[in-house]
Amino acid sequence: MSKVVQDRVEQLFQATKDLQSLEEFKPYCKQFNQWIKDNTSYSIKSLGTVLSRVGFYEKFNSLLLEQGKNAELVPKHDAQRKVTGNQLKHYIVLLCGLNDQEWKQRNETTRVSDHLTNVDEDGNTGIEIDPDTYLEVTEKLLASDDPHELAVGLIAATGRRTHEILARGQFTPVDGESYQAWFEGQGKKRGQKPVFKISTLFGASYIIERLAHLRKDANLKELLKEVSEEFPRDVAAQNKAIEDKRGNSLRRVVQKYFGGKDSNEPVLNFRYGQDQNDCKALRASCASLVTERDCKGSLGAKMYFAACFLGHITPGEKLSDSELEHVVTTLGYSDYYTTKPVGFPGDLPREKLANVRVKSSDLEAIRYLQGQLEAPNHQSVVSALIESYNKGLDTATLPESAQQKLAQSEAQVKQLQETNNQLEAQVKQLQEANNQLEAQVKQLQETNNQLEAAKNQLQQEKDAIETSAPQPQTVTLNVIELDSWLEKKVIEMVSKLTIGGTIAPATIATPAKVAPPKEEIDWEAKTDAQVWGSKTPGAAVEKIRRSYLAICLYNDTVATGDGDRLAITNQALRDLSGCNGLLIRDWIEQHKDEIISHNAKYGMENKKDPSNPASYANKGKDTDKILLLINDEFLSGEGFKAGTKAK
């Protein structure tokens, strides 16, 4: 069971290691606790030991713990339960392994409800946004050449996460929709690559253009290269590293333009419990503005719209009611509201276009590429060509160390390929040797069969000579000669099969003389006294047979009812014959059908296992009295009177 728990813990770790809020953790913890309850019998006390044994605490304690994101500060106690300080504990460690009552108590956090029920100075619940001011600041950031300011502007305009803007996210236009874009590259969707439509506060084409400008930044390229080398196979770890390395610089921009600790009148009022803004505040405010602007339906429809926009649920999927629990996470982002209409900013300044002169043949090539790329105009084709060239240039101008690493990797691959070829050749050679050995074994087996046949024939001739010989001396002499001749023949044939080898005559054992056959005794013709007076194996078998027949005769002729009939069992035959139980067991096996048939005739068979004659049919009967009667009536009194009954 611990192996199953270990696999479940690993699934939980992979699914939650990158989450950054308590509300995101709760559904996974609830599912884990329910699974433990339904599939194991561990008590709450023993469960802690089991989780420790499978590495549960070690896994989550190895993560970087951040208060309010993936961990909570809790009191630390000594052996006497006195508080000695505080320590950070991962939410998973705090929430998993609780019983129903403990979960209910622990789940009574008020952080989200505090966000939603906070009342401002005017008596309004939540935090009001001035959309005009918000759009004005965001427009300024989008137009900036500073990569940090541009990144914050894109977050404020699209509501995407930091690593989605800096590395993973891609936007493509939606036909006929100026303020919507197809988005792909969402984080925290391990194993999934959803593509869905989102609203943008500014024109989608402008957002796409400014994102392309940001991605050209040399420092950003270097950052992406650095995290890729640090975590070559773990995209989630790369995303977290990007946010860790750029988080502070982006937060400074957010606080500078939207409000920080020193702001008397922040552009974006602080959320409950916070004294400055961050990228998550921009994500929440953007969700509020686009929902107000683009969703005019019911309250439930707006919640669903906001959850899809933030990526807490994937739009387009047919979700079950239980899966809609993720909307609870959306509630944590729903503390902003606006009383003003949210407008659509007009055309914003774009990069100036310049005329480029090309040959007519080149123009035809551009038109062809425009069709292949499905680009809207020639300008897009030229931009794509320049971007492709820059990527190639980046590869060509790799640092010398990177080129050396690449060369080393290629050499290692080549060496591994050569090693693999050598191993394949060795495997082939071993296979051929194995085939040869199998052929030799087959040949030896055939020869052995021939030798066995010859030996059997010679043995038959020897037996015939022994039987027909008038004098024992003559038989012994002939047998010795035949054994000698047989051994010579065997040596000759084995020598032929041995490559370059001989068999030393000294290894041949001197054949022993064969004693004349013993006289067979017909024990069935003997009297009871003679049979019970002998201890030979033949006499023992006859004792068992006569005891069996005596019991059958008694049951058929003397017994009057079920109470005085005796089932044929190992114990009954042992008591009556005085023979060894193992010998009786073998005799019963040889005569099983007759014994089962007789017992069944009087309902004394083994009903649980009819193939086994042994049963408890004699239990409760006066077996001693019955056995004495059978002994006196049908065995001439010799069985018990000979003193063979084990009592």
C-alpha positions in Angstrom: 0.0 0.0 0.0 2.9 2.4 0.8 4.0 2.2 -2.9 0.5 3.3 -4.0 0.6 6.2 -1.5 4.1 7.1 -2.8 2.8 7.3 -6.4 -0.2 9.4 -5.2 2.2 11.8 -3.3 4.3 12.2 -6.5 1.2 13.1 -8.5 0.2 15.7 -5.9 3.7 17.1 -5.9 3.9 17.5 -9.7 0.4 19.0 -9.9 1.0 21.6 -7.1 4.7 22.5 -6.9 4.2 25.7 -8.9 1.0 27.0 -7.4 1.2 30.3 -5.7 -2.0 30.8 -3.7 -3.9 29.0 -1.0 -7.1 28.8 -3.0 -5.3 27.0 -5.8 -3.9 24.5 -3.3 -7.2 23.7 -1.6 -8.9 21.5 -4.3 -5.9 19.3 -4.6 -5.6 18.9 -0.8 -9.3 18.0 -0.6 -9.0 15.4 -3.3 -5.9 13.9 -1.7 -7.6 13.6 1.7 -10.7 12.0 0.2 -8.5 9.5 -1.7 -6.7 8.6 1.6 -10.0 8.1 3.3 -11.5 6.0 0.5 -8.5 3.8 -0.4 -6.5 3.3 2.9 -7.2 2.3 6.5 -4.5 4.5 8.1 -5.4 6.4 11.2 -4.6 10.1 11.4 -1.6 9.3 13.7 -0.2 6.5 11.6 -0.7 8.4 8.3 2.0 10.9 9.3 4.5 8.1 9.6 3.5 6.7 6.3 3.7 10.1 4.5 7.1 10.6 6.0 8.3 7.2 4.8 7.3 7.9 1.2 9.1 11.3 1.2 6.0 13.5 1.4 7.4 16.1 3.8 10.9 16.0 2.2 9.4 16.9 -1.2 7.5 19.9 -0.2 10.1 21.2 2.3 12.6 21.2 -0.6 10.6 23.9 -2.4 11.3 27.6 -1.9 8.7 28.7 0.7 7.1 32.1 0.4 4.6 33.3 2.9 1.2 34.0 1.4 2.0 32.2 -1.8 2.8 28.6 -1.0 3.4 28.7 2.7 2.0 30.0 6.0 3.9 31.1 9.2 2.8 28.8 12.0 3.9 28.5 15.7 6.7 26.1 16.5 6.3 24.1 19.7 8.8 22.2 21.9 8.2 18.8 23.6 6.0 20.5 26.3 3.9 22.2 23.6 5.3 25.6 24.5 5.6 28.0 21.6 9.3 28.6 20.9 9.0 30.5 17.7 7.5 30.4 14.2 8.2 28.6 11.0 7.1 28.5 7.4 5.1 25.4 6.4 3.9 24.6 2.9 0.2 24.7 2.4 0.2 21.1 1.3 1.8 20.0 4.5 -0.7 22.0 6.5 -3.8 20.8 4.6 -3.1 17.2 3.7 -3.7 14.4 6.2 -6.5 16.1 8.1 -9.7 14.4 9.1 -13.1 16.0 8.2 -13.3 18.1 11.4 -9.7 19.3 11.1 -10.2 20.1 7.4 -13.3 22.1 8.3 -11.5 24.1 11.0 -8.4 24.6 8.8 -10.5 25.6 5.8 -12.2 28.4 7.7 -9.7 31.0 6.4 -11.1 34.5 5.7 -8.5 35.9 3.3 -10.7 35.7 0.2 -13.8 36.7 2.0 -11.9 39.7 3.5 -11.0 40.8 0.0 -14.6 40.6 -1.2 -16.3 42.1 1.9 -13.8 44.9 2.6 -15.8 48.2 2.9 -14.1 51.5 1.8 -14.5 55.0 3.3 -17.6 55.6 1.2 -19.3 52.4 2.4 -18.7 50.5 -0.8 -17.6 46.9 -0.8 -14.5 46.1 -2.8 -12.0 48.4 -4.6 -13.1 50.8 -7.3 -11.0 51.3 -10.4 -11.0 54.4 -12.6 -10.8 52.8 -16.0 -9.7 56.0 -17.8 -6.7 56.5 -15.5 -5.8 52.8 -15.6 -5.8 52.8 -19.4 -3.9 56.0 -19.6 -1.0 54.6 -17.4 -1.1 51.3 -19.3 -0.9 53.0 -22.6 2.2 54.9 -21.4 3.9 51.7 -20.3 3.1 50.0 -23.6 4.8 52.7 -25.6 7.9 52.6 -23.4 11.3 51.3 -24.8 12.3 50.1 -21.3 11.7 46.4 -21.3 10.6 46.3 -17.7 8.0 49.0 -18.2 6.8 47.4 -21.5 6.4 44.0 -19.8 4.3 45.6 -17.0 2.2 47.4 -19.6 1.5 44.0 -21.4 0.5 42.4 -18.1 -1.8 45.3 -17.3 -3.4 45.2 -20.8 -3.9 41.4 -21.0 -4.0 40.0 -17.5 -1.4 37.4 -18.2 1.2 36.1 -15.7 4.8 37.4 -15.7 6.4 34.3 -17.3 3.7 34.2 -19.9 4.5 37.7 -21.1 8.3 37.3 -20.8 8.7 33.8 -22.3 5.7 31.5 -23.1 2.7 33.4 -24.2 1.8 34.0 -27.8 -1.0 36.1 -29.2 -2.6 35.8 -32.7 -5.4 38.0 -34.1 -9.0 36.9 -34.1 -10.7 37.5 -37.4 -13.2 40.4 -37.2 -12.3 41.2 -33.5 -10.0 44.1 -32.8 -9.9 43.7 -29.1 -9.6 39.9 -28.8 -6.7 37.6 -29.4 -6.1 33.9 -29.4 -3.7 33.1 -26.5 -1.5 30.1 -26.0 1.4 29.3 -23.6 -0.6 29.5 -20.3 1.4 28.4 -17.2 0.2 26.1 -14.5 -1.4 23.7 -17.0 1.1 20.8 -16.8 0.6 18.4 -19.6 -1.9 20.7 -21.3 -1.5 23.3 -24.0 -4.8 25.1 -24.2 -5.4 27.8 -26.9 -8.3 30.1 -26.1 -9.7 33.5 -26.9 -9.1 36.4 -24.4 -10.1 40.0 -24.4 -7.5 42.8 -24.5 -7.8 46.3 -23.2 -5.9 47.6 -26.2 -6.1 46.6 -29.8 -4.8 43.0 -30.3 -2.6 43.9 -33.2 -0.9 46.6 -31.1 -0.4 44.1 -28.2 1.1 41.6 -30.7 3.5 44.2 -32.0 4.6 45.4 -28.6 5.2 41.8 -27.4 7.4 41.1 -30.4 9.4 44.3 -29.6 9.8 43.0 -26.0 11.1 39.6 -27.1 13.9 41.3 -29.1 15.5 42.6 -25.9 19.0 41.1 -25.6 18.8 40.9 -21.7 15.6 39.0 -21.9 17.0 36.5 -24.4 20.0 36.0 -22.1 17.6 35.4 -19.2 15.6 32.8 -21.2 18.8 31.1 -22.3 20.1 31.0 -18.7 17.0 29.4 -17.2 16.8 26.9 -20.1 20.4 25.7 -19.3 19.7 25.6 -15.6 16.5 23.5 -16.0 16.8 21.9 -19.5 13.8 19.5 -19.1 11.6 21.3 -16.6 9.5 24.1 -18.1 7.6 24.7 -14.8 11.0 25.3 -13.1 12.0 27.6 -15.8 8.9 29.7 -15.4 9.4 30.0 -11.7 13.0 31.0 -12.2 11.9 33.7 -14.6 9.5 35.2 -12.1 12.1 35.0 -9.3 14.7 36.7 -11.4 12.5 39.5 -12.8 9.8 39.7 -10.1 11.4 42.5 -8.1 12.2 44.7 -11.1 8.7 44.4 -12.4 7.1 45.0 -9.0 9.1 48.3 -8.7 7.6 49.4 -12.0 4.1 48.5 -10.9 4.6 50.4 -7.6 6.1 53.4 -9.4 3.2 53.8 -11.9 0.2 52.3 -10.1 1.1 53.0 -6.4 3.4 51.8 -3.7 4.1 52.4 0.0 4.9 56.0 -0.5 1.9 56.8 -2.7 -0.6 59.2 -1.2 -3.1 58.7 -4.0 -2.3 55.5 -5.9 -3.6 55.1 -9.4 -4.8 51.6 -8.4 -6.1 51.4 -4.8 -4.4 48.7 -2.7 -6.1 45.4 -2.2 -7.2 44.5 1.3 -4.2 43.6 3.5 -1.6 45.0 1.1 0.3 48.3 1.3 1.4 48.4 -2.4 0.5 46.9 -5.7 2.1 44.0 -7.6 1.6 42.1 -10.9 -1.2 40.0 -9.4 -3.1 43.3 -8.7 -2.8 44.2 -12.4 -4.1 40.7 -13.3 -7.1 41.1 -11.1 -7.9 44.7 -12.2 -7.6 43.7 -15.9 -10.0 40.8 -15.4 -12.5 43.2 -13.8 -12.3 45.8 -16.6 -12.6 43.3 -19.6 -15.5 41.5 -17.8 -17.3 44.8 -17.3 -16.7 45.8 -20.9 -17.3 42.5 -22.8 -19.8 40.5 -20.6 -23.2 41.9 -20.2 -25.0 38.8 -18.9 -25.9 37.5 -15.5 -23.7 37.5 -12.4 -22.9 33.8 -13.0 -22.1 34.4 -16.6 -19.6 37.2 -15.5 -18.0 34.8 -13.1 -17.6 32.2 -15.8 -16.2 34.8 -18.2 -13.7 36.1 -15.6 -12.6 32.5 -14.8 -12.0 31.7 -18.5 -10.1 35.0 -19.0 -7.8 34.3 -16.0 -7.3 30.7 -17.2 -8.7 29.1 -14.0 -11.0 27.0 -16.3 -10.4 26.3 -19.9 -13.2 27.8 -22.1 -14.6 25.5 -24.7 -14.4 22.4 -22.5 -17.6 20.7 -21.3 -17.0 21.0 -17.6 -18.7 19.0 -14.8 -20.1 20.9 -11.8 -17.2 19.6 -9.6 -14.7 21.1 -12.1 -16.3 24.5 -11.7 -14.9 24.6 -8.2 -11.9 26.3 -9.8 -14.2 29.4 -10.0 -13.5 29.8 -6.3 -10.0 30.7 -7.2 -11.4 33.4 -9.5 -13.2 34.9 -6.5 -9.8 35.7 -5.0 -9.3 38.1 -8.0 -12.7 39.6 -8.0 -12.3 42.4 -5.4 -12.1 45.2 -8.1 -15.1 46.9 -9.7 -15.8 50.1 -11.7 -18.8 52.4 -11.9 -17.6 53.9 -15.2 -17.9 52.5 -18.6 -14.7 50.8 -20.0 -13.9 52.2 -23.4 -11.9 51.0 -26.4 -8.8 53.0 -26.9 -8.4 54.2 -30.4 -5.4 53.6 -32.7 -2.2 54.1 -30.8 1.1 55.3 -32.2 2.7 52.6 -34.2 6.2 52.3 -35.5 6.7 54.4 -38.6 6.7 52.6 -41.9 9.5 53.1 -44.5 9.5 52.4 -48.2 11.8 49.7 -49.4 12.8 49.2 -53.0 13.0 45.6 -54.2 13.4 43.8 -57.5 10.3 42.6 -59.3 11.6 39.0 -58.8 12.0 39.6 -55.1 8.5 41.1 -54.9 7.1 37.9 -56.4 9.0 35.9 -53.8 7.5 38.2 -51.1 4.0 37.7 -52.4 4.6 33.9 -52.5 5.8 34.0 -48.9 2.8 36.1 -47.9 0.5 33.3 -49.1 2.5 30.6 -47.4 2.7 32.5 -44.1 -0.9 33.8 -44.4 0.5 37.2 -43.6 -1.8 40.3 -43.9 0.6 42.4 -45.9 4.2 42.6 -47.4 5.3 44.4 -44.2 4.5 41.3 -42.1 6.5 39.1 -44.5 9.6 41.4 -44.3 9.3 41.4 -40.5 9.1 37.6 -40.4 12.2 37.3 -42.6 14.1 39.7 -40.4 13.1 37.8 -37.3 14.1 34.5 -38.8 17.5 36.1 -39.8 18.0 37.4 -36.2 17.3 33.9 -34.8 19.9 32.4 -37.2 22.3 35.2 -36.3 21.9 34.5 -32.6 22.7 30.8 -33.3 25.8 31.7 -35.4 27.1 34.1 -32.8 26.9 31.8 -29.8 29.6 32.4 -27.2 32.7 30.3 -27.7 31.9 28.3 -24.6 28.5 27.4 -26.0 30.0 26.3 -29.3 32.5 24.2 -27.4 29.7 22.6 -25.4 27.9 22.0 -28.6 31.0 20.3 -30.2 31.5 18.3 -27.0 27.8 17.1 -27.1 28.2 16.1 -30.8 31.4 14.2 -30.0 29.6 12.4 -27.1 26.7 11.5 -29.3 29.1 10.1 -31.9 31.0 8.1 -29.3 27.7 6.8 -27.9 26.6 5.8 -31.4 29.9 3.9 -31.9 29.5 2.2 -28.5 26.0 1.3 -29.5 27.2 -0.2 -32.8 29.8 -2.3 -30.9 27.2 -3.6 -28.5 24.9 -4.5 -31.3 27.7 -6.4 -33.0 28.5 -8.2 -29.7 24.8 -9.1 -29.3 24.7 -10.5 -32.8 27.9 -12.5 -32.2 26.4 -13.9 -28.9 23.2 -14.8 -30.7 25.1 -16.7 -33.4 27.1 -18.6 -30.6 23.8 -19.3 -28.9 22.3 -20.8 -32.1 25.4 -23.0 -32.5 25.1 -24.2 -28.9 21.4 -25.0 -29.4 22.3 -27.0 -32.5 24.9 -29.0 -30.6 22.5 -29.6 -27.7 19.9 -30.8 -30.2 22.4 -33.2 -31.8 23.5 -34.5 -28.4 19.9 -35.0 -27.5 19.3 -37.1 -30.6 22.4 -39.2 -29.9 21.3 -39.7 -26.3 17.9 -40.9 -27.5 19.7 -43.4 -29.8 21.8 -44.6 -26.9 18.7 -44.9 -24.7 17.0 -47.0 -27.3 20.0 -49.3 -27.7 20.3 -49.7 -24.0 16.6 -50.6 -23.7 17.0 -53.2 -26.4 20.1 -54.7 -24.8 18.3 -54.7 -21.4 15.4 -56.7 -23.0 17.9 -59.2 -24.4 19.6 -59.5 -21.0 16.2 -60.1 -19.3 15.3 -62.8 -21.8 18.6 -64.6 -21.2 18.1 -64.4 -17.4 14.6 -65.9 -17.7 15.5 -68.7 -20.1 18.8 -69.7 -18.5 18.6 -73.2 -16.7 21.3 -72.5 -14.2 21.9 -69.4 -12.1 25.7 -69.5 -12.9 25.1 -69.4 -16.6 22.7 -66.4 -16.2 25.2 -64.5 -14.1 28.0 -65.1 -16.7 25.8 -64.0 -19.6 24.7 -60.9 -17.8 28.3 -59.9 -17.0 29.3 -60.4 -20.7 26.3 -58.4 -21.8 27.0 -55.6 -19.4 30.7 -55.5 -20.5 29.6 -55.4 -24.2 27.0 -52.7 -23.5 29.6 -50.5 -21.7 32.1 -50.9 -24.6 29.3 -49.8 -27.0 28.5 -46.8 -25.0 32.2 -45.8 -24.7 32.6 -46.1 -28.5 29.5 -43.9 -29.3 30.4 -41.3 -26.7 34.0 -41.1 -28.0 32.6 -40.4 -31.5 30.7 -37.4 -30.2 33.6 -36.0 -28.2 35.8 -33.7 -30.3 39.4 -34.9 -29.9 38.6 -36.5 -26.5 38.9 -40.0 -25.1 37.5 -41.7 -22.1 40.0 -43.4 -19.8 39.3 -47.0 -19.2 40.2 -46.5 -15.6 37.0 -44.5 -15.1 34.8 -47.6 -16.0 33.3 -49.2 -12.9 33.4 -53.0 -12.6 29.9 -54.3 -13.2 28.2 -55.9 -10.2 26.7 -59.4 -10.5 23.0 -59.5 -10.9 21.3 -61.6 -8.2 18.7 -64.1 -9.3 15.1 -62.7 -9.1 13.4 -63.2 -5.8 10.4 -65.5 -5.4 7.0 -63.7 -5.5 4.6 -64.5 -2.7 0.9 -64.6 -3.3 -0.3 -62.9 -0.1 -3.9 -63.1 -1.2 -3.7 -66.9 -0.8 -2.4 -66.6 2.7 -4.5 -66.8 5.9 -5.2 -63.8 8.1 -2.8 -65.2 10.7 0.0 -65.6 8.1 -0.6 -62.1 6.7 -0.7 -60.4 10.1 2.3 -62.4 11.2 4.5 -61.0 8.5 6.1 -57.5 8.4 7.1 -57.6 4.6 5.8 -54.8 2.3 3.6 -57.3 0.4 2.0 -58.5 3.6 1.3 -54.8 4.6 -0.5 -54.1 1.3 -2.6 -57.2 1.8 -3.5 -56.1 5.4 -4.8 -52.8 4.1 -6.8 -54.5 1.3 -8.4 -57.0 3.6 -9.2 -54.2 6.1 -10.9 -52.2 3.3 -13.0 -55.2 2.2 -13.9 -56.0 5.8 -15.3 -52.4 6.4 -17.2 -52.6 3.1 -18.7 -56.0 4.0 -19.6 -54.8 7.5 -21.4 -51.6 6.1 -23.3 -53.7 3.5 -24.4 -56.6 5.7 -24.2 -55.9 9.4 -24.6 -52.2 10.0 -28.2 -51.2 10.6 -28.1 -47.4 10.3 -25.9 -44.3 9.8 -24.9 -44.3 13.5 -23.0 -47.6 13.3 -21.6 -47.4 9.8 -17.9 -46.7 9.4 -16.5 -44.4 6.7 -13.3 -45.7 5.0 -10.6 -43.3 6.0 -6.9 -43.3 6.6 -7.4 -43.5 10.3 -9.9 -46.4 10.1 -7.6 -48.5 7.9 -4.7 -47.7 10.1 -6.5 -48.8 13.3 -7.8 -52.0 11.6 -4.7 -53.0 9.7 -2.0 -51.7 12.1 0.0 -50.4 9.0 1.9 -47.1 8.6 -0.3 -44.1 7.7 1.9 -43.1 4.8 1.6 -46.5 3.2 -2.2 -46.4 3.7 -2.2 -42.9 2.1 -0.6 -44.2 -1.1 -3.0 -47.2 -1.2 -6.0 -44.9 -0.8 -4.7 -42.8 -3.7 -4.5 -45.9 -5.9 -8.0 -47.0 -5.0 -9.6 -43.6 -4.6 -12.6 -44.2 -6.9 -13.7 -47.3 -5.1 -13.4 -45.7 -1.7 -15.2 -42.5 -2.7 -18.0 -44.6 -4.3 -18.5 -46.7 -1.1 -18.5 -43.7 1.2 -20.9 -41.8 -1.0 -23.3 -44.8 -1.1 -24.0 -44.2 2.6 -23.7 -40.4 2.6 -20.2 -40.5 4.3 -18.3 -38.8 1.5 -16.2 -35.6 2.0 -18.7 -33.0 0.8 -16.2 -30.1 0.8 -13.7 -32.0 -1.3 -15.3 -35.1 -2.9 -11.9 -36.0 -4.5 -10.4 -36.5 -1.0 -11.8 -39.7 0.7 -10.7 -38.4 4.1 -13.7 -36.9 6.0 -15.2 -36.4 9.5 -18.0 -38.9 8.9 -16.8 -41.1 11.8 -16.8 -38.3 14.3 -19.0 -39.0 17.3 -19.2 -42.8 16.6 -18.0 -45.5 18.9 -15.3 -46.5 16.3 -13.5 -48.8 18.8 -16.6 -51.0 19.2 -17.2 -51.0 15.4 -13.6 -51.9 14.6 -13.6 -54.8 17.2 -16.8 -56.1 15.6 -15.4 -55.9 12.1 -12.1 -57.5 13.3 -13.9 -60.4 14.9 -16.5 -61.0 12.2 -14.5 -60.5 9.0 -10.8 -60.8 9.8 -10.8 -64.0 12.0 -9.8 -61.7 14.9 -6.2 -61.6 13.7 -5.9 -57.8 13.2 -6.5 -56.6 16.8 -5.5 -59.9 18.4 -2.0 -59.6 16.8 -1.6 -56.4 18.8 -1.1 -54.1 15.8 -3.8 -51.6 16.8 -2.1 -48.3 17.9 -3.7 -47.6 21.3 
